Amino acid sequence: MADRRGENIDPREARLILEERAREAGFDLVGVGVAEPLREGGERLRGWQAAGMAADMGYMQRPVELLSNPKKLQKSARSVVSLGVSYYPGDHPENAEGGGRVARYAWGRDYHEVIKERLFRLRGELEEALGGRIKARAFTDAVPLLERSAAQHAGLGFFGRNSCLINGEVGSYFFIADLIVDLEIEPDPPGEGTCGRCSRCMDRCPTGAIKAPGVVDARLCISYLTIENRGEIPRRLRKRVGDWAFGCDVCQEVCPYNKTKATKSRWPEFSAGAGAGPYLEIEEVLAIRTDEEFEGRFAGTPLTRPGRAGLLRNCCVAAGNLRLRSAVPALVRALREDSSPLVRGHAAWALGEIGDAEKALRRAAEQEKDAWCREEIELALMAGAGGAAVG
């Protein structure tokens, strides 16, 4: 096959072929932008970083010039292909069993691996159809590029008040994947749209994380607190986390676009039956004591992201907020036996919220060597963890 690298390929023809092949590969949205700096996105990022809203996410504190310029990732880049994949698996069923709620994007398999496989296949099909090699970088949420800004630049949607990219046809429940290519492809106009006067996402955010239209303070966002955050969930925010054990969908659930436009994903890998599903069994998760056991239970799903201690921390908070009495024995065992102070401390908090564990808390206070955990136990006792002695 001749190595043409796109010099003699008509940009409009390339766009038509791309659209056809991408749709055949299962992508719901297809857009193309010129590989140029994403100036608006870069300026938004600069202000967000300066305000400290990136929390401790180091990958979002990289230089703006790197995150906003496709040519920093591939010098020969001429076009950025942005693709959208609906992951919407349906509505959350009622939490009748007292489970830890999981954000919809994580019900099934890990989207990084699932989408990457089809992306590489799409690249090969484009090379075959166009009759020449294409130098490309294929990724989804895995390299330092402002993917939502690139997708907006490529026409996939507009930024909503919750900072999600909203498409007028499918809403915001979609993953973004990208191909940076050394091929000139006819570009799409940037995505346009508006939330109008709607501010439901801002009004309903449990922690008030949406500080202004399009500006989310990660330090308050439940998705950050339960996934990227490696430390404690601040005490002042724990009750606001509710029953969320992994991520949060509230700002998307209340969005009118999603109420009328969201349709179920055509990719079986993102269905509830393909992974952990909409809820975690809290007692089952709290019983996991080793990283090997954790990986064996959740490998291949997004739920490995916070690590074992992080996910158990989240389940402790969910149990406390649900006042889940059936979880008290599992929480007591975690308080006594877990190797992670992060888990022991949050287990103490949950027992304080539920009650009926004063004896277990007092015994743990006598044995606990970690200062932060001892403080959590004392605060749990002060919160009124009286009643029947469980221990």
C-alpha positions in Angstrom: 0.0 0.0 0.0 1.4 3.4 -1.0 2.4 5.7 1.8 0.5 8.8 0.7 0.0 10.2 4.2 -3.1 12.1 2.9 -1.4 14.5 0.6 -3.5 13.5 -2.5 -6.8 12.7 -0.7 -9.7 15.1 -1.1 -10.7 16.4 2.3 -14.4 16.1 1.5 -14.0 12.5 0.3 -12.1 11.8 3.5 -14.9 13.2 5.6 -17.5 11.1 3.9 -15.4 7.9 4.3 -14.7 8.7 7.9 -18.4 9.2 8.7 -19.4 6.0 7.0 -16.7 3.9 8.7 -17.2 5.5 12.1 -20.9 4.8 12.0 -20.3 1.2 11.0 -17.9 0.9 14.0 -20.8 1.9 16.3 -19.9 5.5 17.0 -23.0 7.7 17.6 -21.3 11.1 16.9 -18.7 12.0 14.4 -17.0 15.4 14.1 -13.7 16.9 12.8 -11.7 19.9 13.9 -8.6 21.5 12.5 -5.5 20.6 14.6 -5.0 24.0 16.0 -4.7 25.4 19.6 -8.0 25.2 21.6 -7.7 28.8 22.7 -11.1 29.2 24.5 -10.7 25.9 26.3 -7.1 26.8 27.2 -8.2 30.1 28.8 -11.0 28.4 30.7 -8.5 25.9 32.0 -6.0 28.6 33.0 -8.5 30.3 35.1 -9.8 27.0 36.7 -6.2 26.0 37.5 -5.4 29.4 39.1 -8.5 29.1 41.3 -7.3 25.8 42.7 -10.3 24.0 41.5 -8.3 21.1 40.0 -7.7 19.8 43.6 -4.9 17.3 43.6 -5.4 16.0 40.0 -1.9 16.4 38.8 -2.8 15.5 35.2 -5.1 18.6 35.1 -2.4 20.9 36.4 -0.1 20.3 33.4 0.9 23.4 31.3 -2.1 24.8 29.4 -0.1 24.9 26.2 0.3 21.1 26.4 -3.3 20.4 27.2 -4.8 22.7 24.6 -2.6 22.1 21.5 -3.0 18.8 19.5 0.4 19.5 17.8 2.1 19.0 21.2 0.9 15.4 21.0 1.7 14.9 17.3 3.7 17.4 15.4 2.3 16.2 12.0 -1.3 16.6 13.1 -3.7 18.2 10.7 -7.1 17.1 11.9 -8.6 16.0 15.2 -11.4 13.5 14.7 -13.8 13.5 17.7 -16.2 10.6 18.2 -19.1 10.1 20.6 -20.3 6.9 22.1 -23.5 6.8 24.1 -23.1 4.9 27.4 -26.6 5.5 28.7 -27.8 2.2 30.3 -31.1 3.5 31.5 -32.5 4.9 34.7 -31.3 3.9 38.2 -33.7 1.4 39.7 -35.0 2.2 43.2 -32.4 1.6 45.9 -34.6 -0.9 47.7 -31.7 -3.1 48.9 -29.6 -0.3 50.4 -26.8 -0.5 47.9 -24.0 1.9 47.0 -25.0 3.9 43.9 -22.7 3.8 40.8 -22.6 6.5 38.1 -24.1 5.2 34.8 -20.8 5.4 32.9 -19.3 2.8 35.2 -22.1 0.2 35.2 -20.4 -1.9 32.5 -16.8 -2.5 31.3 -13.9 -0.1 31.4 -14.6 2.3 28.5 -10.8 3.0 27.9 -10.2 -0.6 26.8 -13.5 -1.1 25.0 -13.3 2.1 22.9 -9.6 1.9 22.2 -10.0 -1.5 20.5 -12.6 0.0 18.1 -10.6 3.1 17.6 -7.6 1.2 16.3 -9.8 -0.9 14.1 -11.3 2.3 12.7 -7.9 3.7 11.9 -7.0 0.6 10.0 -10.2 0.7 8.0 -9.6 4.3 7.1 -6.1 3.5 5.8 -7.5 0.7 3.7 -10.4 2.9 2.3 -8.1 5.8 1.6 -5.3 3.8 0.1 -2.5 5.1 2.3 -0.9 5.1 5.7 -2.2 7.5 8.3 0.0 8.7 11.1 -2.4 8.9 14.1 -2.8 8.9 17.8 -5.9 7.2 19.1 -7.2 7.7 22.6 -10.1 8.2 24.9 -9.5 10.1 28.2 -5.9 8.9 28.3 -3.6 11.7 27.0 -3.2 15.4 28.0 -5.7 17.0 25.6 -8.8 18.9 26.5 -11.1 16.4 24.9 -14.4 18.2 25.5 -13.0 21.4 24.0 -11.7 19.4 21.0 -15.1 17.8 20.6 -16.9 21.1 20.9 -14.5 22.5 18.3 -15.4 19.5 16.1 -19.1 20.1 16.4 -20.1 17.4 18.8 -22.0 19.7 21.2 -21.9 22.7 23.5 -20.8 23.2 27.0 -23.6 23.1 29.5 -23.8 24.8 32.8 -22.5 21.6 34.5 -19.4 21.7 32.2 -20.6 18.5 30.4 -20.7 18.6 26.6 -24.3 18.4 25.5 -25.4 17.2 22.1 -28.8 18.3 20.9 -29.6 14.8 19.6 -28.3 12.5 22.4 -27.8 14.7 25.5 -24.7 14.3 27.5 -24.4 10.6 28.4 -21.6 9.9 25.9 -17.9 9.1 26.0 -15.5 11.1 23.8 -12.8 9.4 21.8 -10.3 11.0 19.5 -8.0 10.4 16.5 -5.3 12.9 15.9 -4.3 12.4 12.3 -1.9 13.8 9.7 -4.7 13.9 7.2 -6.6 16.9 6.0 -10.3 16.2 6.5 -13.1 18.6 5.9 -13.9 20.1 9.3 -17.3 20.6 11.0 -18.4 23.9 12.4 -18.0 24.2 16.1 -20.8 23.0 18.3 -23.4 25.5 19.3 -26.3 25.5 21.7 -27.5 26.9 25.0 -29.0 25.9 28.3 -31.3 28.9 28.0 -32.6 30.0 31.4 -32.3 26.5 32.9 -30.1 26.2 36.0 -31.3 22.9 37.3 -27.8 21.3 37.5 -26.5 24.2 39.5 -29.5 24.2 41.8 -29.5 20.5 42.4 -25.8 19.7 42.8 -25.7 18.2 46.3 -22.4 19.9 47.3 -22.8 23.2 45.3 -19.8 22.2 43.2 -21.0 24.2 40.1 -19.7 27.6 41.0 -20.7 29.4 37.8 -22.0 28.3 34.4 -19.4 25.8 33.1 -17.2 26.0 36.2 -17.1 23.0 38.5 -14.9 23.0 41.6 -13.5 19.5 41.8 -12.8 19.9 45.5 -16.6 19.7 46.0 -17.6 17.4 43.2 -18.9 14.0 44.4 -17.3 12.4 41.3 -13.9 13.7 42.3 -14.4 12.9 46.0 -15.3 9.3 45.3 -13.0 8.5 42.4 -9.9 10.7 42.0 -9.6 11.7 45.7 -7.1 9.5 47.5 -7.6 10.9 51.0 -10.6 11.3 53.3 -13.9 12.7 52.2 -14.2 15.9 54.2 -16.6 15.5 57.1 -18.6 18.6 56.1 -19.3 16.9 52.7 -20.0 13.3 53.8 -23.7 13.6 54.3 -24.1 15.3 51.0 -22.5 12.4 49.2 -25.7 10.4 49.9 -25.7 6.9 48.7 -23.1 7.5 45.9 -20.4 4.9 46.1 -18.7 5.7 42.8 -19.2 9.0 40.9 -22.4 11.0 40.6 -25.0 11.7 37.9 -27.2 14.3 39.6 -26.3 17.2 37.3 -27.0 15.0 34.2 -30.1 13.4 35.7 -31.9 16.7 36.0 -30.8 18.1 32.6 -33.8 18.5 30.3 -31.7 17.4 27.3 -31.1 14.0 28.9 -34.7 13.7 30.0 -35.9 13.9 26.4 -32.9 12.9 24.3 -31.0 10.2 26.1 -31.3 6.8 24.4 -29.8 3.5 25.6 -26.3 2.7 24.4 -26.0 0.2 21.5 -22.7 -1.1 22.9 -23.4 -4.2 25.1 -20.2 -3.6 27.0 -21.8 -0.6 28.7 -24.9 -2.4 29.9 -25.6 -3.1 33.5 -25.1 -6.8 33.0 -21.6 -6.4 31.6 -20.0 -5.1 34.9 -20.8 -4.0 38.4 -24.3 -2.6 37.5 -26.1 0.3 39.1 -25.5 -0.6 42.8 -22.8 -2.2 44.9 -23.6 -4.6 47.7 -22.1 -2.6 50.5 -21.4 -5.5 52.9 -19.7 -7.5 50.1 -17.4 -4.6 49.3 -16.6 -3.9 52.9 -15.4 -7.5 53.3 -12.6 -7.1 50.7 -9.3 -7.1 52.5 -6.6 -7.4 49.9 -5.7 -5.7 46.6 -5.7 -9.0 44.9 -9.2 -9.8 46.0 -10.3 -6.3 44.9 -8.8 -6.7 41.4 -10.4 -10.1 41.1 -13.8 -8.6 41.8 -13.6 -5.4 39.7 -10.9 -5.9 37.1 -12.0 -4.7 33.7 -14.4 -2.1 35.1 -13.9 1.6 36.0 -14.4 0.8 39.7 -10.7 0.0 40.1 -9.9 3.7 39.7 -10.1 4.7 43.4 -8.3 1.6 44.6 -9.5 -0.8 47.2 -9.3 1.6 50.2 -11.0 4.4 48.2 -14.0 2.2 47.2 -14.4 0.8 50.7 -14.2 4.4 52.1 -17.0 5.3 49.7 -19.2 2.4 50.8 -18.7 3.3 54.4 -20.0 6.8 53.7 -22.9 5.4 51.7 -23.8 3.0 54.5 -23.7 5.8 57.1 -26.0 8.0 55.0 -28.4 5.2 54.4 -28.4 4.4 58.1 -27.8 0.8 56.9 -28.1 -1.3 60.1 -27.5 -4.5 58.1 -24.0 -3.2 57.4 -23.1 -2.6 61.0 -21.3 -6.0 61.5 -19.3 -5.5 58.3 -18.4 -1.9 59.4 -17.3 -3.2 62.8 -15.1 -5.8 61.1 -13.6 -3.1 58.9 -13.0 -0.9 61.9 -11.2 -3.7 63.7 -9.4 -5.5 60.9 -8.8 -3.4 57.8 -5.2 -2.5 57.1 -6.0 1.0 55.8 -6.6 3.9 58.2 -8.7 5.5 55.5 -11.2 2.6 55.7 -11.1 2.3 59.5 -11.7 6.1 59.9 -14.7 6.2 57.6 -16.1 3.0 59.1 -16.1 4.7 62.5 -17.9 7.7 61.0 -20.6 5.4 59.5 -21.1 3.6 62.8 -21.5 6.9 64.5 -24.2 7.8 62.0 -26.0 4.5 62.2 -25.7 4.0 66.0 -25.8 0.8 68.0 -22.0 0.4 68.0 -20.7 2.2 71.1 -19.0 -0.9 72.5 -17.2 -1.6 69.2 -16.1 2.0 68.9 -14.8 2.2 72.4 -12.8 -1.1 72.0 -11.4 0.3 68.7 -10.4 3.5 70.4 -8.3 1.6 72.9 -6.4 -0.3 70.1 -6.2 2.3 67.3 -2.7 3.7 66.7 -3.5 6.1 63.9 -4.2 9.6 65.2 -6.7 10.5 62.5 -8.6 7.3 63.1 -8.7 7.8 66.8 -10.1 11.3 66.2 -12.8 9.8 63.9 -13.7 7.2 66.6 -14.0 9.9 69.3 -16.2 12.0 67.1 -18.4 9.0 66.2 -18.9 8.4 69.9 -19.7 12.1 70.5 -22.2 11.9 67.7 -24.4 9.7 69.9 -23.4 6.2 68.8 -25.3 4.7 71.8 -27.9 2.1 72.0 -27.4 -1.7 71.8 -23.9 -2.8 72.3 -22.5 -4.4 69.2 -19.1 -5.7 69.4 
